[in-house]
Amino acid sequence: MAQTESLSSGLPGTFLNRPQEVDVETLPSFHRLGLVYGGLLGLGIALGFWLPKLIVLAGLPLWFPYGGAIVSSVAVLLLGAAAGWLTSHMRYAVLVMISWLGTAVLICLALGYLPVLGQNWAVWLADGRFANLPIYQTPAHLFWWSYVVAGFLPIVLLTLMAVLQNFNLARVHQELVNGRSPSLNAALFLLLPVLLAGIAGAIFPDLTNAGPRDALVYTNQGIQRVRSHQGELFQLSRDTGFNYNALASVADQLEGAYTLQINEVDDAWSSAIITAHFESEAWINCRVNIDQLGATYFSFCFDAAIPFTDGLNQLLQGDTPPDTCRRCKVTANPTWQQWLQARASRFEGNPEWQRLAQYGRFILMQATNPNTGTTLTCHLEGSEDVRLVSCEAFED
C-alpha cells in the first residue's frame, strides 16, 4: 500500500509554531473597548454641552440648578456607550454610520427634553408637596424634529467620526492586549474623537433653556448693580444701555442675600418671569424679554407678594380689589371662593400670609390665627395672573 504524508510534515517547525492570525473585531475585549470608546464620546458631548452652562449657573444664586444636567448627561453617556458596544460588532462601515446617525438623533432629543425632566425630578424629590407638577416645561412650539434640525452639525460630525471607529479601536486594542501602555499615537486615536465629540456638544444649540438662563443672568446683573448704585436709575440706564430703571419701583426691597428662580415663560416664548426671594421676606418678579437663544431686554420688575397677601385676604373676605391695585386680584372658582369665605370668621381681620415654598409658578402660602389655632394652607399658581388651585384648613 502506498504511504501518504500530511502536507504539514514537510513544513519547518518554526512556521508551524507561529500563532494563527486572530480577527480582533470578534474578541470580547474589542467589544469592551468599543463600550468604553462610545461612553467617552457620550461624556465628551455632555461636557461640551453642559460645562459652559454650568459655569454660568454656578455663579448665580440658584437652588440646585444641576438636576437637568445630571439626568441628560447620564442619558447621553449611556447612549454613547451602547452605540460604541453595538457598532464594535459590525463589519460594514455603512451600518456603523447608520447606527451612530440614529444615536446622534437620540442624543439631540436627550439634550432637548431631559434637562427639563431632570430639573422637575430634583424639585419633586426635594419637596413632595410639589410632586408631579410641571414646574419646568419644554417650549410648546418646539417638536422633536426641531432639536434634530438644530443639531444638524453635531449629527453630521458624529456620523462622520463613526467611519474610523473600528480602525481607531483596532490600533488601541493591539497595544492593550500585548500588555503595553498605549503609545501617544494610540492615545490620540482614542482621545481625538472625544475632543471632537466635545466640540459637537458645544455647538449644539440649547433651544429649551438658553433664553430663561440668560434672563436669570440679566436679573442678577440688575439687582447687583441697582442696590450698589446711589444715583438716578434712569440716567444709569441711558449711560449703560441696560434698563436698570426696571427695578425702580422695588429698589428699596433689594437688601440682603437672595435666590433666583425661573417662574414661568410665556406661551409665545418671548418673555420670562424671574423671581427673586430675599432673606428680608421681600419678593419680586422681573419680566425679561427673550428669544430662543438668549435674553434681549430687561423689561420691568414688581412686588410679587401683593396677590399672595392682599389679594388672598380680599378673596377670603369676599372683597373686590380696588381699581388702584391692578395686581391684587386672585382668581378662584366659586367653590373655593365659598370655601375660603366660610372660614373668614376664624380670623380677626386680615391674617398675615407667609410664603412656605415656591418652585416655578407654583406657590404654597399659609396663614395662622394663634388665638383660634386655625391654619389655612393654599396652593396658588401664576405670577401676574394668579389663580387659587386648592386650600386646606387645620385646627389645633
Residue pairs with C-beta under 8 A, 6 or more apart in sequence:
8 16
24 30
24 170
24 173
24 174
24 177
25 88
25 89
25 91
25 166
25 170
27 173
27 177
29 173
29 176
29 177
30 88
30 169
30 170
30 173
31 85
31 88
31 89
32 85
33 88
33 169
33 172
33 173
33 176
34 84
34 85
34 86
34 87
34 88
34 89
34 165
34 166
34 169
35 81
35 84
35 85
35 88
36 81
36 84
37 84
37 88
37 165
37 168
37 169
37 190
37 193
38 80
38 81
38 82
38 83
38 84
38 85
38 87
39 77
39 78
39 80
39 81
39 84
40 80
40 190
40 191
40 193
40 194
40 197
41 80
41 83
41 84
41 158
41 161
41 193
41 194
41 197
42 76
42 77
42 78
42 79
42 80
42 81
42 107
42 197
43 73
43 77
43 80
43 194
43 197
44 193
44 194
44 195
44 196
44 197
44 198
44 200
44 201
45 76
45 80
45 107
45 154
45 158
45 197
45 198
45 200
45 201
45 204
46 72
46 73
46 76
46 77
46 201
47 198
47 201
48 197
48 198
48 199
48 200
48 201
48 202
48 203
48 204
49 76
49 111
49 201
49 202
49 204
49 206
50 69
50 72
50 73
50 201
52 202
53 69
53 206
53 209
53 213
54 66
54 69
56 213
56 217
57 65
57 66
57 213
60 216
60 217
60 220
60 260
61 220
61 257
61 258
61 259
61 260
62 216
62 259
62 260
62 261
63 259
63 261
64 122
64 126
65 119
66 122
67 118
67 119
67 120
67 121
67 122
67 123
68 114
68 115
68 116
68 117
68 118
68 119
68 122
68 136
68 209
69 115
69 118
70 118
71 114
71 115
71 117
71 118
71 121
72 110
72 111
72 114
72 115
72 118
75 110
75 114
76 107
76 110
76 111
79 103
79 106
79 107
79 110
80 103
80 107
80 197
82 103
83 99
83 100
83 103
84 165
86 99
87 95
87 96
87 99
87 100
87 162
87 165
87 166
88 165
88 166
88 169
90 96
90 99
90 166
93 162
93 163
96 162
96 163
96 165
96 166
97 159
97 162
97 163
99 162
100 158
100 159
100 161
100 162
100 165
101 155
101 158
101 159
101 162
103 158
104 151
104 154
104 155
104 158
104 159
105 148
105 151
105 155
107 151
107 154
107 158
108 147
108 148
108 150
108 151
108 154
108 155
108 204
109 144
109 147
109 148
111 147
111 151
111 201
111 204
111 206
112 138
112 142
112 144
112 146
112 147
112 150
112 207
112 208
113 138
113 147
113 208
115 208
115 209
116 136
116 137
116 138
116 208
116 209
119 135
119 136
120 133
120 134
120 135
120 136
123 130
123 133
123 135
123 359
123 360
124 130
124 131
124 132
124 133
127 357
127 359
129 357
129 364
130 357
130 359
130 362
130 364
133 359
133 360
133 362
135 359
135 360
135 361
135 362
136 262
136 360
137 265
138 208
139 207
139 208
139 265
139 269
139 292
140 267
141 269
142 207
142 208
146 207
147 207
148 155
150 204
150 205
150 207
151 204
151 205
153 200
153 203
154 200
154 201
154 203
154 204
157 196
157 199
157 200
158 197
158 200
161 193
161 196
161 197
164 193
165 193
168 189
168 190
168 193
171 185
171 186
171 189
172 182
172 186
172 187
172 189
172 190
174 186
175 181
175 182
175 183
175 186
176 182
182 190
205 293
206 213
206 293
207 292
207 293
210 292
210 293
210 294
211 265
211 269
211 272
211 290
211 291
211 292
211 293
211 294
211 295
212 262
212 265
212 272
212 290
214 288
214 290
214 294
214 295
215 262
215 272
215 274
215 288
215 290
215 295
216 260
216 262
216 274
217 295
218 274
218 286
218 288
218 295
218 298
219 260
219 274
219 276
219 286
219 288
219 298
220 260
221 242
221 298
222 242
222 243
222 244
222 246
222 247
222 286
222 298
222 301
223 247
223 254
223 258
223 276
225 236
225 242
225 244
226 233
226 244
226 247
226 251
226 254
227 251
227 254
227 255
229 236
229 244
233 244
233 245
233 247
233 248
233 251
234 245
234 248
236 244
236 245
237 243
237 244
237 245
242 298
243 297
243 298
243 299
244 298
246 286
246 298
246 299
246 300
246 301
247 254
247 286
247 301
249 301
249 302
249 303
250 282
250 284
250 301
250 302
250 303
253 278
253 280
253 282
253 284
253 303
254 278
254 282
254 284
255 278
255 280
255 282
256 278
256 279
256 280
257 278
257 279
258 276
258 277
258 278
258 279
259 276
259 277
260 274
260 275
260 276
261 274
261 275
261 277
261 358
261 359
261 360
262 272
262 273
262 274
262 275
262 360
263 272
263 273
263 274
263 275
263 285
263 360
263 361
263 383
264 272
264 273
264 360
264 361
264 382
264 383
265 271
265 272
265 273
265 290
266 272
269 290
269 291
269 292
270 289
270 290
270 291
271 287
271 288
271 289
271 290
271 299
272 287
272 288
272 290
272 295
273 285
273 286
273 287
273 288
273 361
273 383
273 384
274 285
274 286
274 287
274 288
275 283
275 284
275 285
275 286
275 304
275 358
275 383
276 283
276 284
276 285
276 286
277 283
277 355
277 358
278 284
281 355
282 305
283 303
283 304
283 305
283 355
284 301
284 302
284 303
284 304
285 301
285 302
285 304
285 383
285 384
286 298
286 299
286 300
286 301
287 299
287 300
287 301
288 295
288 297
288 298
288 299
289 295
289 296
289 297
289 298
289 299
290 296
302 327
303 327
304 383
305 355
306 325
306 327
306 328
307 327
307 328
307 329
307 330
307 380
307 386
308 330
308 353
308 355
308 363
308 365
308 380
308 386
309 352
309 353
310 321
310 325
310 328
311 321
311 327
311 328
311 329
311 330
311 386
312 330
312 353
312 365
312 367
312 378
312 380
312 388
313 319
313 350
313 351
313 353
314 320
314 321
314 328
314 330
315 330
315 332
315 337
315 340
315 388
316 340
316 341
316 343
316 344
316 347
316 350
316 351
317 341
317 344
317 350
318 337
318 341
318 344
321 328
321 329
322 328
327 384
329 386
330 380
330 386
330 387
330 388
331 385
331 386
331 387
331 388
332 340
332 387
332 388
336 388
336 390
336 391
339 391
340 376
340 388
340 391
343 374
343 376
343 393
346 369
346 372
346 374
347 367
347 369
347 372
347 374
348 369
348 371
351 367
351 368
351 369
351 376
352 367
353 365
353 366
353 367
354 365
354 366
354 367
354 368
355 363
355 364
355 365
356 364
356 365
356 366
356 377
357 363
357 364
358 364
361 381
361 382
361 383
362 379
362 380
362 381
362 389
363 379
363 380
363 381
364 377
364 378
364 379
364 380
365 377
365 378
365 380
366 375
366 376
366 377
366 378
367 375
367 376
368 374
368 375
368 376
369 375
372 395
373 395
373 396
374 393
374 394
374 395
374 396
375 393
375 394
375 395
376 391
376 392
376 393
376 394
377 391
377 392
377 393
377 394
378 388
378 389
378 390
378 391
378 392
379 388
379 389
379 390
379 391
380 386
380 387
380 388
380 389
381 387
381 389
